[in-house]
Amino acid sequence: MPSSRRSPAADRDASAAGKRTLKKYPNRRLYDTQSSSYITLADVKRMVLAREDFDVRDAKTGEDITRSILLQIILEEESGGVPIFSTQTLEQIIRFYGHASQGLMGAFMENNMRAFGELQARLAESGRSFTPEIWTQFLGPQSPFVQGLMTPYLEQSKAMFDRLQEQLGKGSLFPGMPGSSSDK
């Protein structure tokens, strides 16, 4: 298995390309090579919100641990305030690991997140933001404006779901759900 360790030269190349490199040390501290300072997960969250391009490397091995750091941020967000994921949703996500549909569900979720982001961007372009009133419009009888925004998102979501089901054949897309092939 090839090593994911990067040389200092590779770090410089990534920095030159505009990608910021963060290093995580064994003492669990994060070091920003661009600012030459230690940062917190809150700082990394701000980078994500600002859409800054970065990766996180284990300082000792050079391994890319960006996903791990992003999951830590999600865990902190889910633990405080109002979580996005219900307990049932988290249980269902866990059930997908190791199941034949794991990769398909990942693609399905990624495409839906992208489509939802595009929906948010189109809404912002129209001069509106996601306020409680807008959500009431989304959830209630929908105006032509909201229908126009939602239709492409729903069509894309349905098309992706249909493709996933075709790829799975007659097996269930949802492991552990009634009617799934694992129930038989």
ZAMARGU-4260 file (C-alpha; in steps of 0.2 Angstrom, whole numbers, plus 5000, padded with zeros to 4 digits):
<rodrens>
0) 5000/5000/5000 | 5008/5017/4995 | 5011/5029/5009 | 5001/5045/5009 | 5016/5054/5018
5) 5020/5071/5009 | 5036/5079/5008 | 5039/5097/5013 | 5040/5101/4995 | 5023/5093/4992
10) 5016/5105/5006 | 5024/5120/4997 | 5016/5114/4980 | 4999/5113/4988 | 5001/5130/4996
15) 5007/5137/4979 | 4991/5130/4971 | 4981/5140/4984 | 4977/5125/4995 | 4980/5128/5013
20) 4988/5114/5023 | 4984/5111/5041 | 4994/5099/5052 | 4988/5089/5066 | 5001/5085/5079
25) 5000/5070/5092 | 4996/5083/5106 | 4979/5085/5096 | 4984/5103/5091 | 4981/5109/5073
30) 4994/5120/5065 | 4991/5131/5050 | 5006/5131/5039 | 5000/5147/5030 | 4999/5158/5045
35) 5012/5148/5055 | 5000/5147/5070 | 4990/5135/5080 | 4971/5135/5076 | 4956/5127/5083
40) 4941/5117/5076 | 4931/5133/5076 | 4944/5141/5065 | 4943/5126/5053 | 4924/5128/5053
45) 4926/5146/5048 | 4937/5141/5034 | 4924/5129/5028 | 4911/5142/5029 | 4922/5154/5019
50) 4924/5140/5006 | 4943/5140/5008 | 4952/5125/5000 | 4962/5116/5013 | 4968/5099/5018
55) 4973/5092/5035 | 4988/5081/5037 | 4994/5070/5051 | 5011/5079/5056 | 5019/5063/5060
60) 5014/5051/5045 | 5008/5064/5032 | 4991/5055/5031 | 4977/5065/5024 | 4965/5066/5039
65) 4953/5080/5032 | 4938/5069/5034 | 4941/5065/5052 | 4943/5083/5056 | 4927/5088/5047
70) 4918/5074/5056 | 4924/5081/5073 | 4916/5098/5068 | 4900/5089/5063 | 4900/5080/5080
75) 4902/5096/5089 | 4888/5104/5080 | 4877/5089/5082 | 4881/5089/5101 | 4876/5107/5104
80) 4862/5118/5098 | 4849/5110/5086 | 4856/5095/5077 | 4852/5091/5059 | 4852/5072/5061
85) 4839/5063/5071 | 4843/5048/5081 | 4834/5037/5068 | 4843/5045/5053 | 4860/5042/5062
90) 4855/5024/5065 | 4850/5022/5047 | 4867/5029/5041 | 4876/5017/5052 | 4866/5003/5044
95) 4872/5007/5027 | 4891/5004/5032 | 4896/4987/5025 | 4880/4985/5015 | 4880/4983/4996
100) 4871/5000/4994 | 4885/5010/5004 | 4893/5018/4989 | 4877/5021/4981 | 4869/5030/4996
105) 4885/5041/4998 | 4883/5046/4980 | 4864/5049/4983 | 4867/5060/4998 | 4881/5070/4990
110) 4871/5074/4974 | 4856/5079/4985 | 4867/5090/4996 | 4874/5098/4980 | 4857/5101/4973
115) 4851/5108/4989 | 4866/5120/4989 | 4861/5125/4972 | 4843/5128/4978 | 4850/5139/4992
120) 4861/5149/4980 | 4846/5152/4968 | 4836/5158/4982 | 4849/5169/4987 | 4851/5176/4970
125) 4833/5180/4970 | 4836/5191/4985 | 4828/5180/4997 | 4836/5170/5011 | 4831/5155/5021
130) 4820/5163/5034 | 4807/5155/5044 | 4794/5163/5033 | 4802/5155/5017 | 4802/5138/5026
135) 4784/5140/5030 | 4781/5143/5011 | 4791/5127/5007 | 4782/5117/5019 | 4765/5124/5016
140) 4755/5126/5000 | 4768/5131/4988 | 4769/5147/4978 | 4774/5147/4960 | 4791/5154/4965
145) 4794/5140/4977 | 4788/5127/4965 | 4800/5134/4952 | 4814/5132/4964 | 4810/5115/4970
150) 4805/5106/4954 | 4823/5104/4947 | 4829/5098/4965 | 4815/5086/4966 | 4817/5079/4948
155) 4836/5077/4951 | 4833/5068/4967 | 4820/5057/4960 | 4831/5053/4945 | 4846/5049/4956
160) 4835/5038/4967 | 4828/5029/4952 | 4846/5026/4945 | 4851/5019/4962 | 4836/5007/4962
165) 4841/5001/4945 | 4859/4998/4950 | 4853/4987/4965 | 4841/4977/4954 | 4827/4970/4965
170) 4836/4972/4982 | 4831/4985/4994 | 4840/5001/4994 | 4838/5003/5013 | 4846/4989/5024
175) 4836/4984/5039 | 4820/4991/5032 | 4805/4979/5029 | 4806/4971/5012 | 4825/4972/5011
180) 4834/4957/5004 | 4843/4955/5021 | 4825/4952/5029 | 4822/4937/5019
</rodrens>
